[in-house]
Amino acid sequence: MTELKRILSYLGRYRRDALMGVLLVVVESGFEMIIPILMADIIDVGVAERDLAYIARQGVYMGLCAVAALVTGLLYARYAARASYGLGANLRAAEYERVQEYSFANLDHFETSSLVTRMTTDVTVIQNAVNAGFRPMVRGPVVLVMGLALSVYLNPALALVFVALMPLLALVLAFILRKVGPLYGRLQTMVDKLNDVVQEMLTAVRAVKAYVRGDYECAQFAEVNGALADTSRTTFRYAVLNIPTLYVAMYTATTLIMWFGGQMVLSGALAVGELTGFLSYVFQVLNSLMMISNVFLLLSRSLASIHRICEVLDEKVDLVSPDGALQEVADGSIAFKDVSFKYHADAQEYVLEHVSLEIPAGSTVGVLGGTGAGKTTLVQLVPRLYDATEGAVLVGGADVRRYDLACLRDAVAIVLQKNVLFSGTVRENLMWGNDRATDEELLEACRAARVDEFLDRLPGGLDYDLGQGGVNVSGGQKQRLCIARALLKHPKIVIFDDSTSAVDTATEADIRAALADLTGVTKIIIAQRVSSVMAADQIVVLDDGRVHGVGTHEELLAHDAIYQEIYASQVRDAAEGGA
């Protein structure tokens, strides 16, 4: 219930609409509950005494009550819709904003497909539960209490008939809810898996077609889809039991009331109109029980979704700006002070171990190493995408944990190993680096990253639509666009994480020459090719998370075995390729 209250707190300015909806349902129920009393009076007074004026007057009252109930019902629908869809919008916004605050470590706790489901399907479940369940959730208890009170008012003895059935009915409904509750959680998990398969297939659709693996993907989808269907069938097999149970209770109560009520009418202890009104209240009470049972089923499914949403909202963000944070990075100097790092606190091995480096401001540093040596992890500590497990990382002479996160990351531009472009035009993607950049600044960055070599061939130039994820340009063009975007930030530190692997050596040499002209900017270049870092001020060789060697190209070539091996293999491969 704590999580339910937490979710309802996101109603925000729509709380007034929700309260108005509650009030209108109570008023509507009150008008409807008056009608059976008026009908009983028509039969017992108007019909019995042949008083047409009385019948007409009571009939007008019944009509007015019906119209009033209709108007309040329509007004309720308006306020309930505003409250439910407003709640859904607020929840999606809260989840989205929370995810934006996550560090990489936080994102590792959730599958991408699961986050998508939690922001869409789970929110929709809650939204529909509020919209569809709001009226019966309020109306059910109100009608139940009013119906019981008025039926006891009409005939206390006869009211005991259906009151006796209520404990049995409650036991059956409790059994159904106990079985269905956990199944709804499994149902949402299966939706996660289905979304995961669909997302993976759509992301890798070109590879699927290239390897002719469409049948395999279809089989994978069929398996997950079938599991979801089986879970759904099992869930709703129990969920629908409430309807026949309630109908059995309704017809049993009606039969018993007609039997005992008929005996009382024959003995003169009960009037015909009172029996008719009493039956109306019986139907109202049993219908209210049906409403309440449906609400509990909706609530059972909603609680599973509420729990999943609260997991996103309650995820503790492990990287936050400290109180009194530094708001400016002095320069681009970087220092690693005996840094060790592992992705999870309970991991047995460190990804980086006892790394100590000094990188002066404005220098160019190359980073080489085999696959899994920790090169990408090392540079991700600089903009504090992760925090060092042990030791300290200093930027501009201060520990990165002392900076305001936005300030630190604004001073560091990083071109990721996996190129990321967004839906939109070339201009819109480049302006991620600087949203105030002029066309001249955009073109200057394009020239430095050698984007100008293909920009003129794109229809519309800067206004060319790149498509979703930049599908309309090649891998090398993506890399150059990402480099241009990074340069537009005018950062103090720029990190290239193997970001020229898809361009030819001549273009790479041109980009290196352009980067060399950037003064006062610290450049860290992660590369696989020795030629990419030969001209660097210093080169760092990583081996299994440790610094194996630091020096210039000539120094490492003379003394570092790993660097010698990398250099020899690439020179040999180049020679063989030439031959």
ROBABA-801178 format. One line per 5 residues: number of its first residue (from 1); for each residue x, y, z of C-alpha. Coordinates in steps of 0.5 Angstrom, whole numbers. Last residue first. Layout:
<rs>
NUM = X,Y,Z | ...
</rs>
This chain:
<rs>
579 = 106,-15,-102 | 103,-9,-99 | 99,-13,-95 | 105,-17,-93 | 108,-11,-91
574 = 102,-8,-87 | 101,-15,-83 | 109,-15,-81 | 109,-7,-79 | 102,-9,-75
569 = 105,-15,-72 | 112,-11,-70 | 108,-5,-67 | 104,-10,-63 | 110,-14,-61
564 = 114,-8,-59 | 109,-5,-55 | 108,-11,-51 | 116,-12,-50 | 117,-5,-48
559 = 124,-2,-48 | 126,1,-55 | 120,1,-58 | 117,4,-52 | 122,10,-52
554 = 121,11,-59 | 114,12,-59 | 114,16,-53 | 113,13,-46 | 109,9,-41
549 = 109,2,-40 | 105,-4,-37 | 100,0,-34 | 95,-5,-31 | 88,-7,-33
544 = 90,-14,-36 | 96,-10,-40 | 95,-3,-42 | 101,1,-46 | 100,9,-45
539 = 103,13,-50 | 106,20,-49 | 107,26,-53 | 103,23,-59 | 106,22,-66
534 = 106,15,-66 | 98,15,-63 | 94,13,-70 | 100,9,-73 | 100,4,-67
529 = 93,2,-70 | 88,-1,-64 | 87,6,-62 | 85,10,-55 | 87,17,-56
524 = 87,22,-50 | 87,29,-52 | 88,35,-47 | 86,42,-51 | 90,48,-50
519 = 92,48,-57 | 87,45,-62 | 92,45,-69 | 94,37,-67 | 87,35,-68
514 = 87,38,-75 | 93,34,-77 | 90,28,-73 | 84,28,-78 | 88,29,-84
509 = 92,22,-82 | 85,19,-81 | 83,21,-87 | 89,18,-90 | 89,11,-86
504 = 82,10,-88 | 76,11,-83 | 72,6,-79 | 77,5,-74 | 77,13,-73
499 = 73,13,-66 | 78,8,-62 | 75,12,-56 | 77,19,-58 | 77,23,-51
494 = 77,31,-51 | 79,35,-45 | 78,42,-44 | 72,42,-49 | 70,47,-54
489 = 63,43,-55 | 64,44,-62 | 69,39,-62 | 65,33,-60 | 60,34,-65
484 = 65,34,-71 | 68,27,-68 | 61,24,-68 | 60,26,-75 | 67,23,-77
479 = 65,17,-74 | 58,17,-77 | 61,18,-84 | 66,12,-82 | 60,7,-81
474 = 56,9,-87 | 50,14,-87 | 43,14,-88 | 42,9,-82 | 44,15,-77
469 = 41,12,-71 | 34,13,-74 | 35,17,-80 | 40,22,-82 | 36,27,-85
464 = 40,32,-89 | 39,39,-87 | 47,40,-86 | 48,38,-93 | 41,38,-97
459 = 42,32,-101 | 48,29,-98 | 54,30,-103 | 56,37,-100 | 57,33,-93
454 = 62,28,-96 | 69,31,-96 | 66,36,-91 | 66,31,-85 | 73,31,-85
449 = 73,32,-77 | 77,39,-78 | 72,41,-84 | 66,39,-80 | 68,43,-74
444 = 69,49,-79 | 62,48,-82 | 58,48,-75 | 62,54,-73 | 60,57,-80
439 = 53,55,-79 | 53,58,-72 | 53,54,-66 | 48,56,-60 | 46,48,-59
434 = 53,46,-58 | 55,39,-58 | 48,37,-59 | 48,42,-65 | 52,37,-69
429 = 46,32,-69 | 41,38,-70 | 45,40,-76 | 46,33,-79 | 38,32,-79
424 = 34,28,-74 | 34,21,-71 | 40,21,-66 | 47,19,-68 | 51,14,-63
419 = 58,11,-65 | 60,5,-61 | 67,7,-59 | 65,13,-56 | 67,20,-58
414 = 68,24,-51 | 68,31,-50 | 70,33,-43 | 69,40,-40 | 61,39,-40
409 = 62,33,-37 | 65,36,-31 | 60,42,-30 | 54,38,-31 | 57,33,-25
404 = 59,39,-21 | 66,37,-19 | 68,35,-12 | 68,27,-14 | 73,29,-20
399 = 78,30,-15 | 82,37,-17 | 88,39,-20 | 84,40,-27 | 82,33,-27
394 = 84,28,-21 | 82,21,-21 | 83,18,-14 | 84,11,-11 | 80,5,-10
389 = 73,4,-13 | 74,9,-18 | 67,12,-20 | 64,11,-26 | 61,16,-32
384 = 66,21,-28 | 68,25,-34 | 75,22,-33 | 73,15,-30 | 70,13,-37
379 = 77,14,-40 | 80,8,-36 | 74,3,-37 | 75,4,-45 | 82,2,-44
374 = 81,-4,-39 | 86,-9,-42 | 79,-13,-45 | 82,-13,-52 | 89,-12,-52
369 = 93,-5,-51 | 94,2,-53 | 93,9,-50 | 95,15,-54 | 96,22,-50
364 = 96,29,-53 | 98,34,-48 | 94,41,-47 | 94,40,-40 | 99,35,-37
359 = 97,27,-36 | 100,24,-30 | 99,17,-29 | 98,12,-24 | 94,5,-25
354 = 93,1,-19 | 89,-5,-22 | 84,-4,-27 | 78,-9,-29 | 79,-11,-22
349 = 77,-19,-20 | 72,-22,-15 | 66,-18,-16 | 62,-16,-10 | 63,-9,-11
344 = 61,-9,-18 | 64,-6,-24 | 71,-6,-21 | 76,-1,-21 | 83,1,-18
339 = 86,8,-19 | 93,9,-15 | 93,16,-17 | 90,18,-24 | 92,25,-26
334 = 89,29,-31 | 91,36,-34 | 85,40,-38 | 85,46,-34 | 81,50,-29
329 = 75,46,-29 | 69,50,-26 | 63,50,-22 | 66,46,-16 | 61,43,-12
324 = 59,46,-5 | 55,40,-3 | 57,34,-8 | 54,32,-15 | 51,25,-15
319 = 54,19,-18 | 50,13,-14 | 43,14,-16 | 39,10,-12 | 34,6,-16
314 = 27,8,-12 | 24,11,-18 | 26,5,-23 | 24,0,-17 | 17,4,-16
309 = 15,3,-23 | 16,-5,-23 | 12,-5,-16 | 7,0,-19 | 6,-5,-25
304 = 5,-11,-20 | 1,-7,-16 | -3,-5,-22 | -5,-13,-24 | -7,-14,-17
299 = -11,-7,-17 | -15,-9,-23 | -17,-16,-20 | -19,-12,-13 | -23,-7,-17
294 = -26,-13,-21 | -28,-16,-14 | -31,-9,-12 | -35,-8,-18 | -38,-15,-17
289 = -39,-14,-10 | -43,-7,-12 | -47,-12,-17 | -49,-16,-11 | -51,-10,-7
284 = -55,-7,-12 | -58,-13,-14 | -60,-14,-7 | -63,-7,-7 | -67,-8,-12
279 = -70,-14,-9 | -72,-10,-3 | -75,-5,-7 | -80,-11,-10 | -81,-14,-3
274 = -83,-7,0 | -88,-6,-6 | -91,-13,-5 | -92,-11,3 | -89,-15,8
269 = -92,-19,14 | -98,-20,11 | -97,-28,11 | -98,-28,4 | -92,-23,3
264 = -88,-26,8 | -88,-33,5 | -86,-29,-2 | -81,-26,2 | -78,-32,4
259 = -78,-36,-3 | -77,-29,-7 | -71,-28,-2 | -68,-35,-3 | -69,-35,-10
254 = -65,-28,-11 | -60,-30,-6 | -58,-36,-10 | -59,-32,-16 | -54,-27,-14
249 = -49,-32,-11 | -49,-36,-17 | -48,-30,-21 | -42,-27,-16 | -38,-34,-17
244 = -39,-34,-25 | -36,-27,-25 | -30,-28,-20 | -28,-34,-24 | -25,-30,-29
239 = -19,-28,-26 | -17,-35,-25 | -17,-37,-32 | -14,-30,-34 | -7,-32,-31
234 = -7,-38,-34 | -8,-36,-40 | -4,-30,-40 | 2,-34,-38 | 1,-39,-44
229 = 0,-33,-48 | 7,-30,-46 | 10,-37,-46 | 8,-37,-54 | 11,-30,-55
224 = 17,-32,-52 | 18,-39,-56 | 15,-36,-63 | 20,-30,-62 | 26,-35,-62
219 = 23,-39,-68 | 22,-32,-72 | 29,-30,-70 | 32,-37,-73 | 27,-37,-79
214 = 30,-30,-81 | 37,-32,-80 | 39,-31,-87 | 46,-29,-85 | 46,-22,-88
209 = 38,-22,-87 | 39,-22,-79 | 45,-18,-79 | 41,-12,-83 | 36,-13,-77
204 = 40,-12,-72 | 37,-7,-68 | 30,-10,-70 | 31,-17,-68 | 34,-14,-61
199 = 28,-10,-60 | 23,-15,-61 | 27,-20,-57 | 27,-16,-51 | 20,-13,-52
194 = 18,-21,-51 | 22,-22,-45 | 20,-15,-42 | 12,-18,-43 | 14,-24,-40
189 = 16,-20,-34 | 10,-17,-34 | 6,-23,-34 | 10,-26,-28 | 8,-20,-24
184 = 1,-21,-26 | 1,-29,-24 | 3,-27,-17 | -3,-23,-16 | -8,-28,-19
179 = -8,-34,-14 | -9,-30,-8 | -14,-26,-12 | -18,-32,-13 | -18,-35,-6
174 = -20,-28,-3 | -26,-28,-8 | -28,-35,-6 | -27,-33,1 | -31,-26,0
169 = -37,-30,-3 | -37,-35,3 | -37,-29,8 | -43,-25,4 | -48,-31,3
164 = -51,-30,10 | -52,-22,9 | -56,-25,3 | -61,-28,7 | -60,-23,14
159 = -63,-18,10 | -70,-21,10 | -70,-20,18 | -68,-13,18 | -74,-11,13
154 = -74,-4,9 | -69,-1,14 | -64,-7,13 | -65,-6,6 | -63,1,6
149 = -57,0,10 | -55,-6,6 | -56,-2,0 | -52,4,3 | -46,1,5
144 = -45,-4,-1 | -47,2,-6 | -42,7,-3 | -37,1,-3 | -38,-1,-10
139 = -38,6,-12 | -31,9,-10 | -27,3,-13 | -33,2,-19 | -32,9,-21
134 = -24,9,-21 | -23,2,-24 | -24,4,-31 | -20,10,-31 | -15,9,-25
129 = -14,2,-28 | -13,4,-35 | -7,9,-32 | -4,4,-28 | -4,-1,-34
124 = -2,4,-39 | 4,6,-34 | 6,-1,-34 | 6,-2,-41 | 10,4,-43
119 = 15,7,-38 | 16,0,-35 | 16,-4,-42 | 21,1,-44 | 26,0,-38
114 = 25,-7,-39 | 27,-7,-46 | 33,-3,-44 | 35,-9,-39 | 36,-6,-32
109 = 41,-6,-27 | 47,-4,-31 | 43,3,-32 | 45,4,-25 | 52,3,-26
104 = 52,7,-32 | 50,13,-28 | 42,14,-28 | 40,22,-27 | 37,21,-34
99 = 33,15,-32 | 30,19,-27 | 27,24,-32 | 24,19,-36 | 21,15,-30
94 = 18,22,-27 | 16,24,-34 | 12,17,-35 | 9,18,-28 | 7,25,-30
89 = 3,23,-36 | 0,17,-33 | -3,21,-27 | -5,26,-32 | -9,21,-36
84 = -12,18,-30 | -14,25,-27 | -17,28,-34 | -21,21,-35 | -24,21,-28
79 = -26,28,-29 | -29,28,-35 | -33,21,-34 | -35,24,-27 | -39,29,-31
74 = -42,24,-35 | -44,20,-29 | -46,27,-25 | -51,28,-31 | -54,21,-31
69 = -55,21,-24 | -59,27,-24 | -63,25,-30 | -65,18,-26 | -66,22,-20
64 = -71,27,-24 | -74,21,-27 | -76,18,-20 | -78,24,-17 | -83,25,-23
59 = -85,18,-22 | -87,20,-15 | -91,25,-17 | -95,21,-23 | -96,16,-18
54 = -99,20,-13 | -103,24,-18 | -106,17,-20 | -108,15,-13 | -111,8,-14
49 = -110,6,-7 | -106,0,-8 | -102,3,-14 | -100,9,-11 | -99,7,-4
44 = -95,0,-4 | -93,0,-11 | -91,7,-12 | -88,7,-5 | -84,1,-7
39 = -82,5,-13 | -80,11,-9 | -75,7,-5 | -72,3,-11 | -70,10,-14
34 = -67,13,-8 | -61,9,-9 | -59,11,-16 | -59,19,-13 | -54,17,-8
29 = -50,13,-12 | -49,19,-17 | -47,23,-11 | -42,19,-9 | -39,18,-16
24 = -39,26,-16 | -35,26,-10 | -30,21,-12 | -29,25,-19 | -28,31,-16
19 = -23,29,-11 | -19,26,-18 | -20,32,-21 | -17,36,-15 | -11,31,-15
14 = -10,33,-22 | -5,38,-20 | 0,33,-18 | -3,26,-19 | 4,23,-18
9 = 2,22,-10 | -2,17,-13 | 4,13,-14 | 7,13,-7 | 1,12,-4
4 = 0,5,-8 | 8,4,-6 | 6,5,1 | 0,0,0
</rs>
